[in-house]
Amino acid sequence: MADATSPPRRLTVDLSGQVALVTGASQGLGRAIAETLAAAGATVALVARSAGKLADVAAGIGATGGKAEAFACDVRDAASIQQTVDDVVARLGRLDVLVNNAGVTRDTLLPRMSDEEWDDVLTTNLRGPFLFMRAASRPMMQQRYGRIVNVASVSGLIGNPGQTNYSASKAGLVGLTRTAAKELAGRKITVNAVAPGFIASDMTAALGPALLDEVKKRVPAKRLGEAWEIAEAVLFLAAPSSGYITAQTLVVDGGLIG
């Protein structure tokens, strides 16, 4: 029997001939999403600031028969984002799927939070996705097809102490998702969000064994989620067959928020 750390079977989705852009694709959840979309047949545009790390991801995807190209981009900069989307369309011919995954945390309690900690998180986690959606919606509208999936968080739905900036950015991303979905639906573009709960990662590992045990006790599934489980949820919403699902937030949290 397969355990939770590896998918027993991937969703049957055919993205052959499609181009998917994934931000924050150099590591962790973004890498898992990129690998999953490539396994489904998409050519994946890997976007992050670190060109070296992106090259490693592209090589790994290529080694398994997939197709991926690296595009270094500062997801906080409007000009860099527009240029990246333009380059993806020019080099790969089209843009069918956008996954806004890049994000940062700068956790501290509200009374101690600096202006810089607030601005850094809101700029990366909310302004960045807005800029990518604005840029990507243009070629998607021209081809009258598109799938946009934003990676939100349960923190944006229920809040989390020490994360006023992060929770606000993810709550804003949910609102952005709902409104953009209504604006773009007539052009056959869907816009949805995936809201992960506690997912096994370097960030959660840094919490330490004792705190992780407490986290698992709070989750009805009694475990952390795995990156591939989020990636499969993204794949589902990116599929051509999900065309009547839009303006939704799919919570993947083991039952944490009920």
N, C-alpha and C positions, 0 to 999 in steps of 0.2 A: 504494500500500500504506500502511495506517495505521501511524503510529509508536506508541511505548509511552506517549506523553503523553496520548493521548485514546482512549477505547474504540472499537474498530472496530464493535462491536455489543453492545448491552446484553443481559444475560440476560432471557429472556422470563418475567417474574414478574408476576402480577396481584395487587396489594395494594389494589385498589379497595374502599372501605368500611372499611378498617382504619385504626387510629391507631397511629403509631409515635412513641416518645419517644427523642430522641437527646441525650445529654449532651455538653458540650463542642462544641456545634454552631455556635459563632460564627465558627470559622475552621478552616483546614487540613483534617485528616482528618475531623473531625466534620462540617464543612460538606459535604464530598464525600459522606459517608454520607447526610446528610439530603437532599441533592439527588437522590441515586440512589433512595432510598426514595420520595421524592415523584414522581419520574419513573415509578415503578412503580405509582403510583396512591394511595399512602398519604397521609393527612393527617398531617403531621409536627409534633410538638410540639418546638420548638427550645429547648434548655435550656442556659444558661450564666449567668455572673455579669453579663456586659455586655449590658444591654438594648439599647443602641445598635447594637452589632454584630449582635445577633440580628435586629433590625428590618431591617438590610441583607440578611441571608440570606433572611428571609421575603419581602422584596420581590423578590429575585432568583428565588426559587422561583415566586412568583406571576406574574412576568413571562413565565415559560415554561409557564404553564397549570397549575402545581401548587398545592397547598394546604398552608400552614404557618402556625403561630402561635407567637409568642415567649413564653417563660416564664422570667423571671429567677429564678435560684436559686443559693444558696451550696451547692455539692455537698459541703461539709465539715460541714454543719449538719443534724442529724436532723430538727428541726422544719420547716426550710425544704424538705427533701426530701419529707416526708410531705405538706406543704401543696401542693407542686407536683404530686405525683401525684394528689391529691384534686382539684385545680383542672383538671388535664388531663381526668380522667374526667368532671367536672361540665360542662366547656365543650365537650368533643369527643365525649362520650357513651360512650366505652369506651377500653380500652388493650390493644392486641394485640401490639405489638413494643416491647421495651426494648433500647436499645443503650447500654451503659456505655462511653463513649469518653473522657470527661474524664480528664486526667492531667497530672502535672507531673514535672519532673526537678529535682534539686538535687545535681548530680554533684560528688563529691570522693572522695579515697581514704579508706578506712575509718579510719585513725588520726586524720584531720583532720575527720571528719564530726561535726557538732554534733547535740545532741539535737533541736534545732528542725528541722534538715534531714532527719533521720530521720522525725520525727513528721509533718512537713508532707506528705512523699511518701506515707507509709503511710495517713494520714488521707484524702487526696484519691484515691489510686489503689486502695485496698483497702476502707477503711471506707465511702467514698462508694458504690461499687457494691453493697456489702452492704445499705446502707440503701435504695437504690433498688430492689434486688431484693426486699427484704422488703415494701416498700410496694406495688410493682407486682404482686407475686404474689397479693395479695388479690383485686383485681378480675379478674385472669386466672383464678384458681381458680373464682370465681363464674361466669364465662362458659365455663369448661372449655376454654380455648384460650389459648395464648400462645407467643411466641418471645422468648427473652432471649439476646442476643449480647454478650459481654464482649470488649473490645479489650485483649488481653494484649500480649506481646512475646516475641521470641526471647530477650531478656535474662532473662526469667523461666524459660527452659528450660535455658539453658547458662551463664548468668551473664555479667557484663561488668565488667572492671576500672573502678573509679571509680563504680560504680552499685550498691553493696550495698543501698541503700534502694530504688531503683527495681526492681532484680532481685527483691528479696524481695517487694515489693508485687505484681509481676506473677506470680511463682511462687505467691503466696497466692491471686491471682485465679484461676489455673488450678485450684487445689484447691477453691476456693469453687464454681467452675463445675461440677466433677465431682460434688460432694456435693449441691448444690442440684438438679442434673439428676435425681439419683436420688430426691430427695424429691418433686419436682414432676411426674415423668413420668406418674404415675397420673391427673393432672388434665389431661393432654394439653398440657402446657407443656414445651417443650424449652429447654435451657440449654447453650449452646456458647460457645467462645471463638475468636477469630481472633488469631493471633500474627504481627504484621508483623516483617519484617527491616528493613533500611535503606531508608527511604522518602524520596523527594525532598520536602523541606520547608524552611521557614526555619531549623529547627534543624540539619538536615544541611548546609545551605548555609553555615552559620556555621563549619563545620569547615575551610573553605578548600579551594581546588583540589587542593593537594598531598595532603592527607589523604583527600579524596574519591577521588582516583585510587587510593590504597592500599585504600580500602574496596571499590571496584569490582573490584580484582584478587582480593579474597577471595571475592567472590560468583561462583559458577559462571556465572550469567547475564550477568556482566560489566556490570551496570548497577544503578542504584537502582530500586526499585519506585516506582510512581506511586500517588497517593491513590485514583484511581478503581479501581485493581486491588484495594485493600483494601475499598473500598466494594462492589464486586461480590461479594466473598467474604461480606461481611455480608449482602448481599441474598439470596444463595443460602441461607444459614442462616436467614434471616427468612421464607423462602417457605413457604406452606402445604404444599408438596410435600416439605419437609424434616422431616416429622413423625416419622420413624424414626431421625433423626440427633440424638443428644443425649449430653451428657457428653464431647464431643470438643473438641480444640483443632486448628484448621486453621492450619497454618503457611504463611505467604505470604512467602517470603524469597529467591526466586531460587536455591534450593538451598544456601543458606549453611550450614545445620546438618545437611544430609543426611537 
